[in-house]
Each structure stands twice: as C-alpha cells, then as structure tokens.
Amino acid sequence: MSRPFNTLDELEARLSQDEKWLADFQSLLKKNAKITESATNILDDFTSRTSSLSGNVNSLYSKTSMVQREQQSSLFIYSYYSYTQATGI
C-alpha cells in the first residue's frame, strides 16, 4: 500500500527533478524560437528573391515576345520582297 504523504527529502528530490525538467524545457523553447526566427528569415528572403525574379522573367518574356514579332514581320517583308523580285510583280 502506498503512503499518502511523502517525506520532505522525497518532496525536495521531486522538486529538484521538476526544476531541472523546467529549465531544460525553457532552454529548448528558446532554441526553438531561434530556429523558427531563422527559418522565417530564410523564407522571407526566398519570397523576396522569387518575387524579384518573377518581375525579371516577366520583363524578359515581354521583350522576347516583342523581338519575335519584329522578326516575324521582317521575315514576312523579306519573303514578300523576294517573291516580288522573283516573279517580277
């Protein structure tokens, strides 16, 4: 049968264990907060870079589309000119 009351030594030992556990837990919470902050900073930087890259890609896409239209227009004009020269029109 278990005793309903603990001795003072048992209570002090249990208190010491609980205080150590609490100190370890608080230390882990601090480490977790640092890791979370670091991961958040990395993700924020990544988001910023991808946003900048997206802007650059969109700009490049627009310029490429414009150059392709100009090339197609020049090719059409050259083809038409060659055709008229060859047929004498």
C-alpha positions, 0 to 999 in steps of 0.5 A, a space after each residue: 500500500 502506498 503512503 499518502 504523504 511523502 517525506 520532505 527529502 522525497 518532496 525536495 528530490 521531486 522538486 529538484 527533478 521538476 526544476 531541472 525538467 523546467 529549465 531544460 524545457 525553457 532552454 529548448 523553447 528558446 532554441 526553438 524560437 531561434 530556429 523558427 526566427 531563422 527559418 522565417 528569415 530564410 523564407 522571407 528572403 526566398 519570397 523576396 528573391 522569387 518575387 524579384 525574379 518573377 518581375 525579371 522573367 516577366 520583363 524578359 518574356 515581354 521583350 522576347 515576345 516583342 523581338 519575335 514579332 519584329 522578326 516575324 514581320 521582317 521575315 514576312 517583308 523579306 519573303 514578300 520582297 523576294 517573291 516580288 523580285 522573283 516573279 517580277 510583280 
